[in-house]
Amino acid sequence: MKVKEAVKLAKEHILDLFAEEDIRNLGLEEVEFDEEAKEWVVTLGFSRPWNELESLNNMTRGIAQFRTNQLSQRSYKVVRISDDSLHRIISVKNREVFS
């Protein structure tokens, strides 16, 4: 599988998995190939509607605070995909981001 195919598969899986949460701003953050495990490791970031509203409410505290809240309100997921012929989703895990 090529890198673009792995990213596309990861995005489709996240959109399907979190469909009921109406996620927004889905974007690629990182991608790498784990040679030992023969798996693609794709990190995606997105926001949820309730987090966007919370960030907007915090805007009254100032632009610097608003920017900090925007970053912290984003969710990051690491999707592992097998590079075999089945292209199975191995796992979806949280990626913690510390500011």
CNS distance restraints for C-alpha pairs under 8 A (distance, minus, plus):
assign (resid   1 and name CA) (resid   5 and name CA) 6.30 0.50 0.50
assign (resid   1 and name CA) (resid   6 and name CA) 6.69 0.50 0.50
assign (resid   1 and name CA) (resid  83 and name CA) 6.16 0.50 0.50
assign (resid   2 and name CA) (resid   6 and name CA) 6.42 0.50 0.50
assign (resid   3 and name CA) (resid   7 and name CA) 6.26 0.50 0.50
assign (resid   3 and name CA) (resid  31 and name CA) 7.84 0.50 0.50
assign (resid   4 and name CA) (resid   8 and name CA) 6.11 0.50 0.50
assign (resid   5 and name CA) (resid   9 and name CA) 6.09 0.50 0.50
assign (resid   6 and name CA) (resid  10 and name CA) 6.14 0.50 0.50
assign (resid   6 and name CA) (resid  40 and name CA) 6.66 0.50 0.50
assign (resid   6 and name CA) (resid  42 and name CA) 7.55 0.50 0.50
assign (resid   6 and name CA) (resid  81 and name CA) 7.21 0.50 0.50
assign (resid   7 and name CA) (resid  11 and name CA) 6.15 0.50 0.50
assign (resid   7 and name CA) (resid  28 and name CA) 7.54 0.50 0.50
assign (resid   7 and name CA) (resid  31 and name CA) 7.62 0.50 0.50
assign (resid   7 and name CA) (resid  42 and name CA) 6.47 0.50 0.50
assign (resid   8 and name CA) (resid  12 and name CA) 6.16 0.50 0.50
assign (resid   9 and name CA) (resid  13 and name CA) 6.14 0.50 0.50
assign (resid  10 and name CA) (resid  14 and name CA) 6.22 0.50 0.50
assign (resid  10 and name CA) (resid  42 and name CA) 6.77 0.50 0.50
assign (resid  10 and name CA) (resid  79 and name CA) 6.19 0.50 0.50
assign (resid  10 and name CA) (resid  81 and name CA) 7.66 0.50 0.50
assign (resid  11 and name CA) (resid  15 and name CA) 6.10 0.50 0.50
assign (resid  11 and name CA) (resid  26 and name CA) 7.65 0.50 0.50
assign (resid  11 and name CA) (resid  44 and name CA) 7.45 0.50 0.50
assign (resid  12 and name CA) (resid  16 and name CA) 6.16 0.50 0.50
assign (resid  13 and name CA) (resid  17 and name CA) 5.94 0.50 0.50
assign (resid  14 and name CA) (resid  18 and name CA) 5.93 0.50 0.50
assign (resid  15 and name CA) (resid  19 and name CA) 5.54 0.50 0.50
assign (resid  15 and name CA) (resid  23 and name CA) 7.43 0.50 0.50
assign (resid  18 and name CA) (resid  22 and name CA) 6.99 0.50 0.50
assign (resid  18 and name CA) (resid  23 and name CA) 6.71 0.50 0.50
assign (resid  19 and name CA) (resid  23 and name CA) 6.98 0.50 0.50
assign (resid  21 and name CA) (resid  48 and name CA) 6.85 0.50 0.50
assign (resid  21 and name CA) (resid  49 and name CA) 7.98 0.50 0.50
assign (resid  22 and name CA) (resid  48 and name CA) 6.62 0.50 0.50
assign (resid  22 and name CA) (resid  49 and name CA) 6.96 0.50 0.50
assign (resid  23 and name CA) (resid  46 and name CA) 6.44 0.50 0.50
assign (resid  23 and name CA) (resid  47 and name CA) 5.75 0.50 0.50
assign (resid  23 and name CA) (resid  48 and name CA) 4.76 0.50 0.50
assign (resid  23 and name CA) (resid  49 and name CA) 6.81 0.50 0.50
assign (resid  24 and name CA) (resid  46 and name CA) 5.76 0.50 0.50
assign (resid  24 and name CA) (resid  47 and name CA) 5.21 0.50 0.50
assign (resid  24 and name CA) (resid  48 and name CA) 5.99 0.50 0.50
assign (resid  24 and name CA) (resid  49 and name CA) 7.25 0.50 0.50
assign (resid  25 and name CA) (resid  45 and name CA) 7.65 0.50 0.50
assign (resid  25 and name CA) (resid  46 and name CA) 5.16 0.50 0.50
assign (resid  25 and name CA) (resid  47 and name CA) 6.03 0.50 0.50
assign (resid  26 and name CA) (resid  44 and name CA) 6.82 0.50 0.50
assign (resid  26 and name CA) (resid  45 and name CA) 5.67 0.50 0.50
assign (resid  26 and name CA) (resid  46 and name CA) 4.39 0.50 0.50
assign (resid  26 and name CA) (resid  47 and name CA) 7.26 0.50 0.50
assign (resid  27 and name CA) (resid  44 and name CA) 5.60 0.50 0.50
assign (resid  27 and name CA) (resid  45 and name CA) 5.37 0.50 0.50
assign (resid  27 and name CA) (resid  46 and name CA) 6.42 0.50 0.50
assign (resid  28 and name CA) (resid  42 and name CA) 7.66 0.50 0.50
assign (resid  28 and name CA) (resid  43 and name CA) 6.36 0.50 0.50
assign (resid  28 and name CA) (resid  44 and name CA) 4.72 0.50 0.50
assign (resid  28 and name CA) (resid  45 and name CA) 6.44 0.50 0.50
assign (resid  29 and name CA) (resid  42 and name CA) 7.80 0.50 0.50
assign (resid  29 and name CA) (resid  43 and name CA) 5.39 0.50 0.50
assign (resid  29 and name CA) (resid  44 and name CA) 5.28 0.50 0.50
assign (resid  29 and name CA) (resid  45 and name CA) 6.33 0.50 0.50
assign (resid  30 and name CA) (resid  42 and name CA) 5.90 0.50 0.50
assign (resid  30 and name CA) (resid  43 and name CA) 4.95 0.50 0.50
assign (resid  30 and name CA) (resid  44 and name CA) 7.09 0.50 0.50
assign (resid  31 and name CA) (resid  40 and name CA) 7.24 0.50 0.50
assign (resid  31 and name CA) (resid  41 and name CA) 5.66 0.50 0.50
assign (resid  31 and name CA) (resid  42 and name CA) 4.43 0.50 0.50
assign (resid  31 and name CA) (resid  43 and name CA) 6.14 0.50 0.50
assign (resid  32 and name CA) (resid  40 and name CA) 5.99 0.50 0.50
assign (resid  32 and name CA) (resid  41 and name CA) 5.31 0.50 0.50
assign (resid  32 and name CA) (resid  42 and name CA) 6.61 0.50 0.50
assign (resid  33 and name CA) (resid  38 and name CA) 7.12 0.50 0.50
assign (resid  33 and name CA) (resid  39 and name CA) 5.93 0.50 0.50
assign (resid  33 and name CA) (resid  40 and name CA) 4.57 0.50 0.50
assign (resid  33 and name CA) (resid  41 and name CA) 6.00 0.50 0.50
assign (resid  34 and name CA) (resid  38 and name CA) 5.55 0.50 0.50
assign (resid  34 and name CA) (resid  39 and name CA) 5.23 0.50 0.50
assign (resid  34 and name CA) (resid  40 and name CA) 6.10 0.50 0.50
assign (resid  34 and name CA) (resid  41 and name CA) 6.88 0.50 0.50
assign (resid  35 and name CA) (resid  39 and name CA) 7.03 0.50 0.50
assign (resid  38 and name CA) (resid  82 and name CA) 6.38 0.50 0.50
assign (resid  38 and name CA) (resid  83 and name CA) 5.70 0.50 0.50
assign (resid  38 and name CA) (resid  84 and name CA) 7.77 0.50 0.50
assign (resid  39 and name CA) (resid  80 and name CA) 6.21 0.50 0.50
assign (resid  39 and name CA) (resid  81 and name CA) 5.31 0.50 0.50
assign (resid  39 and name CA) (resid  82 and name CA) 4.49 0.50 0.50
assign (resid  39 and name CA) (resid  83 and name CA) 5.25 0.50 0.50
assign (resid  40 and name CA) (resid  79 and name CA) 7.87 0.50 0.50
assign (resid  40 and name CA) (resid  80 and name CA) 5.53 0.50 0.50
assign (resid  40 and name CA) (resid  81 and name CA) 5.02 0.50 0.50
assign (resid  40 and name CA) (resid  82 and name CA) 6.41 0.50 0.50
assign (resid  40 and name CA) (resid  83 and name CA) 6.67 0.50 0.50
assign (resid  41 and name CA) (resid  78 and name CA) 6.57 0.50 0.50
assign (resid  41 and name CA) (resid  79 and name CA) 5.76 0.50 0.50
assign (resid  41 and name CA) (resid  80 and name CA) 4.65 0.50 0.50
assign (resid  41 and name CA) (resid  81 and name CA) 6.62 0.50 0.50
assign (resid  42 and name CA) (resid  78 and name CA) 5.56 0.50 0.50
assign (resid  42 and name CA) (resid  79 and name CA) 5.09 0.50 0.50
assign (resid  42 and name CA) (resid  80 and name CA) 6.39 0.50 0.50
assign (resid  43 and name CA) (resid  76 and name CA) 6.68 0.50 0.50
assign (resid  43 and name CA) (resid  77 and name CA) 5.54 0.50 0.50
assign (resid  43 and name CA) (resid  78 and name CA) 4.33 0.50 0.50
assign (resid  43 and name CA) (resid  79 and name CA) 6.22 0.50 0.50
assign (resid  43 and name CA) (resid  95 and name CA) 7.78 0.50 0.50
assign (resid  44 and name CA) (resid  76 and name CA) 5.58 0.50 0.50
assign (resid  44 and name CA) (resid  77 and name CA) 5.38 0.50 0.50
assign (resid  44 and name CA) (resid  78 and name CA) 6.49 0.50 0.50
assign (resid  44 and name CA) (resid  79 and name CA) 7.80 0.50 0.50
assign (resid  45 and name CA) (resid  74 and name CA) 6.51 0.50 0.50
assign (resid  45 and name CA) (resid  75 and name CA) 5.52 0.50 0.50
assign (resid  45 and name CA) (resid  76 and name CA) 4.33 0.50 0.50
assign (resid  45 and name CA) (resid  77 and name CA) 6.42 0.50 0.50
assign (resid  46 and name CA) (resid  74 and name CA) 5.62 0.50 0.50
assign (resid  46 and name CA) (resid  75 and name CA) 5.38 0.50 0.50
assign (resid  46 and name CA) (resid  76 and name CA) 6.56 0.50 0.50
assign (resid  47 and name CA) (resid  51 and name CA) 6.66 0.50 0.50
assign (resid  47 and name CA) (resid  52 and name CA) 6.97 0.50 0.50
assign (resid  47 and name CA) (resid  73 and name CA) 6.79 0.50 0.50
assign (resid  47 and name CA) (resid  74 and name CA) 4.81 0.50 0.50
assign (resid  47 and name CA) (resid  75 and name CA) 5.97 0.50 0.50
assign (resid  48 and name CA) (resid  52 and name CA) 6.53 0.50 0.50
assign (resid  48 and name CA) (resid  74 and name CA) 7.58 0.50 0.50
assign (resid  49 and name CA) (resid  53 and name CA) 6.57 0.50 0.50
assign (resid  50 and name CA) (resid  54 and name CA) 6.37 0.50 0.50
assign (resid  51 and name CA) (resid  55 and name CA) 6.22 0.50 0.50
assign (resid  51 and name CA) (resid  73 and name CA) 5.62 0.50 0.50
assign (resid  51 and name CA) (resid  74 and name CA) 7.64 0.50 0.50
assign (resid  52 and name CA) (resid  56 and name CA) 6.28 0.50 0.50
assign (resid  52 and name CA) (resid  70 and name CA) 7.57 0.50 0.50
assign (resid  52 and name CA) (resid  73 and name CA) 7.38 0.50 0.50
assign (resid  53 and name CA) (resid  57 and name CA) 6.23 0.50 0.50
assign (resid  54 and name CA) (resid  58 and name CA) 6.37 0.50 0.50
assign (resid  55 and name CA) (resid  59 and name CA) 6.49 0.50 0.50
assign (resid  55 and name CA) (resid  66 and name CA) 6.33 0.50 0.50
assign (resid  55 and name CA) (resid  69 and name CA) 5.68 0.50 0.50
assign (resid  55 and name CA) (resid  70 and name CA) 5.87 0.50 0.50
assign (resid  55 and name CA) (resid  73 and name CA) 7.35 0.50 0.50
assign (resid  56 and name CA) (resid  66 and name CA) 7.40 0.50 0.50
assign (resid  58 and name CA) (resid  62 and name CA) 7.81 0.50 0.50
assign (resid  58 and name CA) (resid  65 and name CA) 7.30 0.50 0.50
assign (resid  58 and name CA) (resid  66 and name CA) 5.99 0.50 0.50
assign (resid  58 and name CA) (resid  69 and name CA) 7.55 0.50 0.50
assign (resid  59 and name CA) (resid  63 and name CA) 6.39 0.50 0.50
assign (resid  59 and name CA) (resid  65 and name CA) 7.05 0.50 0.50
assign (resid  59 and name CA) (resid  66 and name CA) 4.89 0.50 0.50
assign (resid  61 and name CA) (resid  65 and name CA) 6.19 0.50 0.50
assign (resid  61 and name CA) (resid  66 and name CA) 7.13 0.50 0.50
assign (resid  62 and name CA) (resid  66 and name CA) 6.18 0.50 0.50
assign (resid  63 and name CA) (resid  67 and name CA) 6.19 0.50 0.50
assign (resid  64 and name CA) (resid  68 and name CA) 6.37 0.50 0.50
assign (resid  65 and name CA) (resid  69 and name CA) 6.18 0.50 0.50
assign (resid  66 and name CA) (resid  70 and name CA) 6.16 0.50 0.50
assign (resid  67 and name CA) (resid  71 and name CA) 6.47 0.50 0.50
assign (resid  68 and name CA) (resid  72 and name CA) 6.32 0.50 0.50
assign (resid  69 and name CA) (resid  73 and name CA) 5.88 0.50 0.50
assign (resid  70 and name CA) (resid  74 and name CA) 6.73 0.50 0.50
assign (resid  72 and name CA) (resid  97 and name CA) 7.70 0.50 0.50
assign (resid  72 and name CA) (resid  99 and name CA) 7.92 0.50 0.50
assign (resid  75 and name CA) (resid  94 and name CA) 7.75 0.50 0.50
assign (resid  75 and name CA) (resid  95 and name CA) 7.77 0.50 0.50
assign (resid  76 and name CA) (resid  94 and name CA) 6.01 0.50 0.50
assign (resid  76 and name CA) (resid  95 and name CA) 5.11 0.50 0.50
assign (resid  76 and name CA) (resid  96 and name CA) 7.09 0.50 0.50
assign (resid  76 and name CA) (resid  97 and name CA) 7.90 0.50 0.50
assign (resid  77 and name CA) (resid  92 and name CA) 6.33 0.50 0.50
assign (resid  77 and name CA) (resid  93 and name CA) 5.47 0.50 0.50
assign (resid  77 and name CA) (resid  94 and name CA) 4.71 0.50 0.50
assign (resid  77 and name CA) (resid  95 and name CA) 5.37 0.50 0.50
assign (resid  78 and name CA) (resid  91 and name CA) 7.82 0.50 0.50
assign (resid  78 and name CA) (resid  92 and name CA) 5.53 0.50 0.50
assign (resid  78 and name CA) (resid  93 and name CA) 5.17 0.50 0.50
assign (resid  78 and name CA) (resid  94 and name CA) 6.21 0.50 0.50
assign (resid  78 and name CA) (resid  95 and name CA) 6.15 0.50 0.50
assign (resid  79 and name CA) (resid  89 and name CA) 7.19 0.50 0.50
assign (resid  79 and name CA) (resid  90 and name CA) 7.50 0.50 0.50
assign (resid  79 and name CA) (resid  91 and name CA) 5.76 0.50 0.50
assign (resid  79 and name CA) (resid  92 and name CA) 4.58 0.50 0.50
assign (resid  79 and name CA) (resid  93 and name CA) 6.68 0.50 0.50
assign (resid  80 and name CA) (resid  89 and name CA) 6.00 0.50 0.50
assign (resid  80 and name CA) (resid  90 and name CA) 5.24 0.50 0.50
assign (resid  80 and name CA) (resid  91 and name CA) 5.28 0.50 0.50
assign (resid  80 and name CA) (resid  92 and name CA) 6.60 0.50 0.50
assign (resid  81 and name CA) (resid  87 and name CA) 6.03 0.50 0.50
assign (resid  81 and name CA) (resid  88 and name CA) 5.59 0.50 0.50
assign (resid  81 and name CA) (resid  89 and name CA) 4.56 0.50 0.50
assign (resid  81 and name CA) (resid  90 and name CA) 5.43 0.50 0.50
assign (resid  81 and name CA) (resid  91 and name CA) 7.44 0.50 0.50
assign (resid  82 and name CA) (resid  86 and name CA) 7.41 0.50 0.50
assign (resid  82 and name CA) (resid  87 and name CA) 4.98 0.50 0.50
assign (resid  82 and name CA) (resid  88 and name CA) 5.27 0.50 0.50
assign (resid  82 and name CA) (resid  89 and name CA) 6.49 0.50 0.50
assign (resid  82 and name CA) (resid  90 and name CA) 6.52 0.50 0.50
assign (resid  83 and name CA) (resid  87 and name CA) 5.57 0.50 0.50
assign (resid  83 and name CA) (resid  88 and name CA) 7.89 0.50 0.50
assign (resid  84 and name CA) (resid  88 and name CA) 7.83 0.50 0.50
